[in-house]
Amino acid sequence: MNSTAKHILHCALLIFVIIAFELFSGGIKINENSFTLIDPWTEYGQLATCLLYLLRFLTFLTLPQVLFNFCGLVFYNAFPEKVVLKGSPLLAPFICIRVVTRGDFPELVKTNVLRNMNTCIDTGLENFLIEVVTDKEINIAKHRRIREIVVPKAYKTKTGALFKSRALQYCLEDKVNCLNDNDWIVHLDEETLLTENSVRGIINFVLDGKHPFGQGLITYANENVVNWLTTLADSFRVSDDMGKLRLQFKLFHKPLFSWKGSYVVTQVGAERAVSFDNGLDGSIAEDCFFAMRAFSQGYTFNFIEGEMYEKSPFTLWDFVQQRKRWLQGILLVVHSKVIPLKHKLLLGVSVYSWVTLPLSTSNMILAILYPIPCPNLMDFVCAFIAAVNIYMYVFGVIKSFSLYRFGLVKFLACVFGAICTIPFNIVIENVAVIWGLIGKKHKFYVVQKDIRRILETV
């Protein structure tokens, strides 16, 4: 089956899910039983009725990103063919693949650096260097294509940036940086694995040279799955990349909803101009702060074809901690006076739909116990939002798991499992939100990333 046929089937399934959910939930009225005939002002009182309507309206905070996800998944081929090089890798500008680590997982870093180097060579890339930026020396093997940079403990940025921001800024210092402004940097986390498809996509992106910043798809169900629950829950993130992220970069060339911290490709001159030296508030979600600063300075972005591989958190504890840090970091970005309001408006709406998740979750229960009449359009939109979000889990599995690798039965089990993780994900996200709002700020939690350490404790 070719990519076009797959995309058409995916779109048909998406439309089917939306229509089915609209009919099931009453978003589309088919008979008189679909209408709520209760007068809430008499039945519940004015205060309770106002509260119920307010909770219902909170659902609309997610509408912008839902529309972006829907359009991104429909308007662009969701199953593109193998990336084809548009020029010779020998003509590509110099590319630095930069991995930032605390140095807590040295064996993982060494293994992945060698794997990524071999992937680049197998793809035909010649003009490249892999930099490992670490707080602790890991003594990686000497090689002409590998450079280890140890960030001195005494190093301080001008604004007091910490954690990953501090390490990234150290690399941009004149005495450390060995790259020219026209060179390119591919930012990876220590567990991120390149694929030949992603290397070809990066080569095409830098050869095109129209946009100084770019990002592509990351999937989480590759090779050995460590934790099926977190991996299936992360299927939503795969859909988010193929929907919202792709649309904002391919159509608008702007990080309207920000971007991720890995599979980031930047031109050196632009990265140095934007800077990672953004103080304490820019150190928790350094990727988000950087993107919004670049956006406010007029830089453009594009989507890069080809996927990279990562692992979902190995434990539920790490999963919660990861979400909590993201929430706290993005809130700091949204509240920062450095970023103009017009550049962070959609990001702000998005993060506050996350912040109000406990209230939105309670609305799902209250809507059953205390039904209220709403305009038909309002019911339709609420059902549309829920249907698209449910389908995001389904599509994420379809995109991440290979039917040929798993077989039909196990593949369908993964799809069903992803849907079953939705209540779990809602609980986890609620815990992360509450903990993030009342917990200690400006803390950078690093999740366990080396599977060998997990196996040693079993």
Secondary structure, 3 states (H helix, E strand, C coil): CCHHHHHHHHHHHHHHHHHHHHHHHCCCCCCHHHCCCCCHHHHCCHHHHHHHHHHHHHHHHHHHHHHHHHHHHHHCCCCCCCCCCCCCHHHCCCEEEEEEECCCCHHHHHHHHHHHHHHHHHHCCCCEEEEEEECCCCCCCCECCEEEEECCCCCCCCCCCCHHHHHHHHHHCCCCCCCCCCCEEEEECCCCECCHHHHHHHHHHHHHCCCCEEEEEEECCCCCCCCHHHHHHCHHHHHHHHHHHHHHHHHHCCCCCCCCCCCEEEEHHHHHHHCCCCCCCCCCCHHHHHHHHHHHCCCCEEEEEEEEECCCCCCHHHHHHHHHHHHHHHHHHHCCCCCCHHHHHHHHHHHHHHHCHHHHHHHHHHHHHCCCCCCHHHHHHHHHHHHHHHHHHHHHHHHHCCHHHHHHHHHHHHHHHHHHHHHHHHHHHHHHHHHHHHCCCCCCCCCCCCHHHHHHHC
